[in-house]
Every structure is written in structure tokens, then in C-alpha cells.
Amino acid sequence: MPDLYGPDPEPYEGEYWDGHDDPPACDACGTPHGEWDRYCDNCGALVGMYARLKAEGQLEAYLAQVVDPATAPF
């Protein structure tokens, strides 16, 4: 069967959204996580942009802008 998606892409080389070359890590436990993950796979803490917004007290305001309450699954 032919490979419909082609070869695996090269590893990401360059800076992440936070300006570092290393993958971002959870502030609570240090486990690396994906660049756009919301929660740590290891401990369940908020990570990345979401952790920063919560620390600044802006998470609820951000979610109100990007989530439509009429279609939200929660």
C-alpha cells in the first residue's frame, strides 16, 4: 500500500513560541509538553500560554473571547 502522507517530517528546528530552543516543560513537574498543549500529560497542571494567563488572572477573559458558550461542550 502506498504511503499516502509521505515521509515523516524532519524534527522541528528553531525556536518555540516562548523563544527557547528546548521543548516547553510543565512548571509544576518539569515534564516536556507539546507547544500548544493545555494540560500536562504527567500531572494535569495547566501549561504554556494557559498557565501564564491563569497566573495573570486573564484566563477566564481569554476563554470568553475564544469559546462560544452556545456550542461549548461543557
ABEGO torsion letter per residue (X at the ends): XBBAAEBBBBBBBEBBAAGBABBBBBAAAGBBBBAABABBAAAGBBBEAAAAAAAAGAAAAAAAAABBAAABAX
